[in-house]
Amino acid sequence: LQLNIKKTQNVYELQEAGAQGVCKTHYVIREDAKAERIHLTKSKDLNNCQQRIMKDFGLAYTEKCVECRQRGEALMGAATYKYLMKPS
C-alpha cells in the first residue's frame, strides 16, 4: 500500500471501485508521531454505489436509527475499516 498524503489535509472523500461497485468513500488519516504510526480509517457508503458487482448482507453491528425509520429506511449500509500503519 502506497499513500501520498498532504500534510495539511487529513480527510479525503472520493469515489472508489470495489466489489460493491463504485462507492463514495471517506478516508480519515491521523498521525501518531511519538509511536511512528499512521491511523487510517476508511468508511464506504454502500447506499451510494454505482455499477454494483455484488451485494453484501450482514448485521454484525447494528444500531437503531429513529430518523431512518421516520424516512422509511430500515437499514443504512456502510463498511468501515481501520488500519494501523508504520511509515517507511
C-alpha positions in Angstrom: 0.0 0.0 0.0 1.4 3.4 -1.0 -0.2 6.6 0.1 0.8 10.1 -0.9 -0.9 12.4 1.6 -0.8 16.1 2.1 0.4 17.4 5.5 -2.4 20.0 5.6 -5.3 17.6 4.8 -6.4 14.6 6.9 -9.9 13.9 5.4 -10.4 12.7 1.9 -13.6 11.9 0.1 -13.6 10.1 -3.2 -15.4 7.5 -5.4 -13.6 4.2 -5.1 -14.1 1.0 -7.2 -14.5 -2.3 -5.3 -16.5 -5.5 -5.1 -19.6 -3.5 -4.1 -19.2 -1.2 -7.1 -18.1 2.4 -7.4 -18.9 3.8 -3.9 -18.5 7.1 -2.0 -15.5 6.5 0.3 -14.2 8.6 3.1 -10.6 8.4 4.5 -9.5 9.9 7.8 -5.8 9.9 8.5 -4.3 10.6 11.9 -0.6 10.5 12.5 0.9 9.5 15.9 4.4 10.9 15.7 5.6 9.5 19.1 4.7 5.9 18.1 5.7 6.4 14.5 2.4 5.1 13.3 -0.4 6.3 11.0 -4.0 5.5 11.9 -6.2 5.2 8.7 -10.0 4.9 8.9 -11.8 4.1 5.7 -15.6 4.3 5.5 -17.7 3.2 2.5 -21.3 4.3 1.9 -22.9 1.2 0.5 -26.1 3.0 -0.2 -24.4 5.3 -2.7 -22.8 2.9 -5.1 -22.9 2.7 -8.9 -22.1 -0.3 -11.1 -22.8 -2.7 -8.2 -21.0 -6.0 -8.7 -22.2 -7.8 -5.6 -24.5 -7.1 -2.7 -23.4 -7.6 1.0 -25.7 -8.9 3.6 -24.9 -8.9 7.3 -25.9 -7.4 10.6 -22.7 -7.7 12.6 -23.1 -4.4 14.4 -26.5 -2.6 14.2 -27.9 0.5 15.8 -31.5 1.8 15.8 -31.9 4.9 13.7 -35.0 6.9 14.7 -34.5 9.3 11.8 -34.2 6.5 9.3 -37.5 4.9 10.4 -39.2 8.3 10.0 -37.9 8.5 6.5 -39.0 4.9 5.8 -35.5 3.5 5.6 -35.0 0.4 7.8 -31.2 -0.1 7.4 -28.3 2.1 6.2 -25.4 0.3 4.5 -21.8 1.1 5.4 -18.5 -0.6 5.8 -15.7 0.7 8.0 -12.1 -0.5 8.0 -9.3 0.6 10.4 -5.6 0.3 9.6 -2.6 0.9 11.7 0.5 1.5 9.5 4.2 2.2 10.0 5.6 4.8 7.6 8.6 3.9 5.6 
